[in-house]
Amino acid sequence: MNSRIKVLVVDDSALMRKMIPMIISADEDIEVVGTAMDGDFALNKIPQLRPDVITLDIDMPRMDGLTALKSIVRDFGIPVILVSSLTKEGAEITLKGLEMGAFDFVPKPDDAISVHISQIASELINKIKAASCSSRPRYKELHPEKIKPVSSPVSYQKSFFTAERVVAIGISTGGPQALTEIMPLIPSNFPYCILIVQHMPEGFTEIFAKRLNDICSIRVKEASGGDVVSPGTALIAPGGKHLKVERTHYGVISVLSQSAPVSGHMPSATVLFNSVADEYGRNAIGIIMTGMGDDGVEGLRRIKEKGGIAIAQDEETSVIYGMPKAAVEGGYVDMVLGLDRIIPKLIKMTGYTMHDTRCAIKNMHPEAGLREGSLRHES
């Protein structure tokens, strides 16, 4: 029985339709079953070729990548890896594709020079293999942008005071769709600061932060050095830099560094989690979510050891149950939650409901007795 991963390559460039099959066919576990020059041709070929994974160019004539992506994910349930240019316009479209349900993306090589090919070869092969084992993709309509009020009676998002507690999130493959699904559920008067490491290259994180800011009630921005870790704010680690927090006489601020990658990543969730554990201790909440590998696992262990709360996303709602699985199997997790339960649980920990506009925090500590029982699984 042929167990090779069947891949359909969709790209309007004749050069790319030769280059991509060449680099991925070098792996004995992958078989390129066909190519298509645009989305319309691809949709017609899918029933016949029955690919396991599709690589999809975004900028194509006749039927563009996002239109094709909608049908591929919604109607066929096939994981899609976007092949994206690293321009600002390419990044914006790519992020929309990830929000809609694309599995992941790789940068498009500039030309046929061998050094550029080798830069994406192993990354693309690894992502094709991961995509073939992933859960069925979920199509999601793009969020409309919100019109935020100019001012509100109670606005933690404009506070320059340090948040008494922080929520640190480590997330990778499947993250853009997951975060655009749950972050808009956070109320504007949320009293904690949220710190996020989403594995993305430089340039993409800034656009992603702006996208989240457009659809969320809290303030979301790409972290800069010296940002106050304030209530009602979410800071996203910039691509190519680690994000840490540091307590100073001015309060807790963000610190960026370009030290060596950790677990192959920069930014790394473990770097963020370690600093959060050191500066916040029992007032830290660490959440490890969908993604390949084990980045963040050791940092989550550190948060738990310091008395903080450790949460993992469950397998059913994870696109890739790699990072959460490693944390659960290591015994570093207090709760396992479905995607739809993460924000309600955080709101419950604050001691008030989403509709409570008084922002009176009745209990800044986690629920009593949380550590008395065994690991909790909640769907």
Secondary structure, DSSP 4 states (H G I P E B T S, - for coil): ---SEEEEEE-S-HHHHHHHHHHHTTSTTEEEEEEESSHHHHHHHHHHH--SEEEEESS-SSS-HHHHHHHIIIII---EEEEE-SSHHHHHHHHHHHHHT--EEEEPPSSS-HHHHHHHHHHHHHHHHHHHTSPPP---PPPPPP---S--SS-GGG--SPPSSEEEEEE-TTHHHHHHHHGGGS-TT--SEEEEEE---TTHHHHHHHHHHHH-SSEEEE--TT-B--TTEEEEPPTTSEEEEEEETTEEEEEEE----BTTBSS-HHHHHHHHHHHHGGGEEEEE-SBSS-TTHHHHHHHHHTT-EEEEE-TTT-SSBSHHHHHHHTT--SEEE-HHHHHHHHHHHHTS-TT-TT---S-SSPPTTTTTSS-EEE-
